[in-house]
Structure formats: C-alpha cells, structure tokens
Amino acid sequence: MVMKNIYRDAEHPFAPFVRILGKGKTGSRSLTFAEAQDAFGMILRGEVLDVQLGAFLMLLRVKEESPEELAGFVAAAREHMQAPRDIAVDLDWSSYAGKRKHYPWFLLAVKVLAQKGVRVFMHGASGHTLNRLYTEDMLPRLNLPVCRSWAEVRIAMAAQNFAYLPLQTLCPPLGDMIDLRNVMGLRSPVHTLSRLLNPLDAPHVMQAIFHPAYRRSHQQAALLLGYRNSMVIKGEGGEIERNPDGTCLAVQIVDGLPVEEEWPMLFEARHTPEEAFVPEDFLAVWRGDKTHEYGEMAIIGTIALTLVTLKRATTQDEALAEARRLWQGRRP
C-alpha cells in the first residue's frame, strides 16, 4: 500500500533531519545536540509520519548514535516527561534488557540496597524482545512495587525506598517506540537513550549495556547531560548485573570527571546458564533456603559496584567486603 503524498509542493518539517542522516557515505553526518533535541521533540509530540520515524530510527541504528545525539534525545524526552521534582531518590536504575541465561540477580541486590536505606528509582520496559524474563514480571514476587503513576511512586518510595515505573507510563511515546522491536527486527536508539533518562534527577546513576562499544557513548552522553556520578558496565544480558565469571570494566563519572576501572573476575571457571527459570528457586536463594554460587556472587558484585557509584566505598576490596556484609545481613 502506497501512502498518499500530501507534501508534494512543500517539504515536511522533519525531512531535514532524515536528510542529515541519510545523505550518503560522504554527505551524511551526525546530528548536533540541538538538532537531536529538536528532532526528538517533534517525534514525541507526534509531529512526524510513521515512515519518517522508521527511516530516522533505522538510519541511526546503522550509523550508531553519537553522544551528542543521545544527549539531545534524552533532553527532549526529559522535557516531554515533566517528571516531578519533589521525590527524593539516591540512585537511578534502568532495566530494559530482560534476562535470558541467568536469573535477575540484580533485583536481589536492589532489594538489599533498599532495605539498607538507599532510595532506588527504577524504570524499564517489558515484552519488547521475545523469550526474555523481564523485571516487571518478577518484582511482585519480591514484594517490590510496580507503580502506575507518579503518586504511586511517591508512596512506594516513602514506604520501601524503591519504586518501579514502566516506560509506557513514564513516557508513552517512548514506550510505543520501544515496542517496535519486533516490527523492525532490530533494536532502535530508544533502547539506548531510555537508560539515560534519570527522570527524578538522582545524584547517582547506574546503567548497563550489552555491546561494549556503547560504554563510552553512555559516559560521554551523561557528561553532556550534567550527570556528576554514574557508572556504565557491560551487564549480564544487558542488565545492571555483575557477571562474576568475567572481568568488568566500570566506565564512570566521579564528581563530574570521567574515570575507568577494571574489576577482576571473581571465578576461575565459567558457570553453566540456567536450563529453565524456576522463580521459586530464585526466591529460595533470597530466603536463604538454597545457595547458588554464581547468583550470590553476582548479587555481591553488583552491590559492590553500586556502593562505589554511591561513593559509600572507595576501593574494590572495601566495596566487596561491605557488599558481602549487606547480603548476609538482609531481611528475607
């Protein structure tokens, strides 16, 4: 079916942004921060055609987003969301990947941190990629709230130091775009920029990527957005979770300055992925009814990385020792 062309005699206002990205190997370029912010603002306000949105997202996917583009997109999204400014949080935690090989051990790390007084705001999306176990589906089993409004976030944060808000509630146009994953057959920049949103202006930001090249893009975009303390890791499955079977390069911002630190592997041999997810086994580890060598070190390692981001530990050894103490002292 061919779309009727109503712009035969005048160019669509969004067309210049598509042209900048798609003008061939020698003529195309990345958008500036201001151009990215303007373009994404139009998208969020519904001022572009579907065919333009598809072309724009896939041109970016092929090129890979620059830090300036990511920061501009995030700035537009933050302006569009108009999140409240009176909900105090310590840590912004994004969860957009879902798990495929291992349980979401990072959720137990977050639950421990919340028990110990760290106010964690989590945002994410579910269902956009097939055959994944998503955070939103597991939180109720851990008695952690999935909120549907900012009013619920305020109540949950006061009661449990934790709140999760789905992207579809946080910013419906972004939620619609991330759901295009199975339509396009590819992830789009929305999967990347959503991790950088930090809607409540938390002073500390944790992020994870799946492809290592995105570590520094996230770091540079966060610097452009003025985030002063953040950490980006290649998380297990793309979630903010330390894989204890490998080294971990933590790409950070500490008091506004870029920093990198490599954390050594915690096990010599790799562990076998789960054959199937049995939620009751996962919960049994939290209760202390079962042990799980890989899972418990993933939890401890994730807590340790977070303590460094929060500046509650200064060295790796100190962070790991405190993380072990916090995990052992949890309240099942």
Buried (B, 14 or more C-beta within 10 A) or exposed (E): EEEEEEEEEEEBEBBEBBEBBBEEEEEEEBBBBEBBBBBBBBBBEEEBBEEBBBBBBBBBBEBBBBBBBBBBBBBBBBEBBEBEEEBBBBBBBBBBBBBBEBBBBBBBBBBBBBBBEBBBBBBBBBBBBEEBBBBBBBBEEBEBBBBEEBEBBBBBBEEBBBBBBBBBBBBBBBBBBBBBBEEEEEBBBBBBBBBBBBBBBBBBBBBBBBEEEBBBBBBBBBBBBEBBBBBBBBBBBBBBBBBBBBEBBBBBBBEEEBEEBEBEBBEEEEBEEBEEBEEEBBBBBBEEEEEBEBBBBBBBBBBBBBBBBBEBBEEBEBBBBBBBEBBEEBEE
